[in-house]
């Protein structure tokens, strides 16, 4: 009887090993909602949308807009060896903007964002 229980236990373990593992679920998606570039960092989703005179960053937490009241920071652009910076300002419920910046394909962009709790988030983007 004990041998039969051991055999059943081993067989159950063997069958369980054949089952596929559950897929990992990220916090937020990597799909742009505003036509920009999405990066995931600190369990948050950041979408950079470059414009003709600046950029907008949209923040989401678990696919829901993240309130940016009290957020601040700066956006740095490195293009052809020249670095420019502009302050990031909260302007809408999940939106930060920086003005006075120019973008082109190949530009490296770094957003350094400070939360109201003084947590610093750094997010890197490369424009294509």
C-alpha positions, -999 to 999 in steps of 0.1 A, spaced: 0 0 0 28 24 9 46 16 -24 14 24 -43 11 58 -26 47 66 -34 41 56 -70 10 78 -72 28 107 -56 57 104 -80 34 101 -110 14 132 -98 47 152 -95 58 141 -130 25 152 -145 26 185 -127 61 191 -141 47 188 -176 21 216 -171 32 249 -186 42 276 -161 20 307 -159 31 336 -179 46 365 -161 25 396 -161 42 430 -162 29 461 -143 14 480 -172 18 474 -208 44 482 -233 19 495 -259 20 532 -266 -14 549 -261 -3 583 -274 19 574 -303 52 576 -283 78 553 -269 70 532 -238 95 522 -211 88 503 -179 106 512 -147 99 509 -110 67 490 -118 54 520 -137 48 527 -174 63 559 -190 54 570 -225 75 597 -241 59 617 -269 84 640 -286 70 672 -302 84 700 -322 92 721 -291 94 697 -262 80 664 -250 51 649 -230 55 620 -206 24 600 -196 26 579 -165 6 547 -158 5 522 -129 -11 489 -138 -26 503 -170 -43 531 -151 -33 568 -152 -10 578 -123 -17 611 -106 13 634 -111 3 662 -88 35 671 -69 58 654 -93 88 673 -108 120 666 -125 140 672 -157 143 658 -191 177 655 -207 184 650 -245 217 640 -259 218 645 -297 250 645 -317 271 650 -286 252 680 -274 232 677 -242 202 699 -234 179 699 -203 145 712 -195 124 710 -163 94 686 -162 62 700 -149 30 682 -140 2 697 -161 -26 670 -161 -36 641 -140 -10 617 -155 11 641 -176 45 658 -173 58 682 -200 91 697 -209 94 726 -234 123 741 -253 138 708 -264 145 694 -299 144 658 -309 157 637 -338 161 600 -346 190 586 -325 186 610 -297 190 596 -262 165 609 -237 166 606 -199 138 616 -176 147 621 -139 114 624 -120 110 632 -84 77 620 -67 60 639 -39 76 614 -15 111 624 -28 116 591 -46 137 596 -77 128 577 -109 151 576 -139 138 564 -173 158 562 -205 145 564 -240 161 562 -275 143 579 -304 141 560 -336 
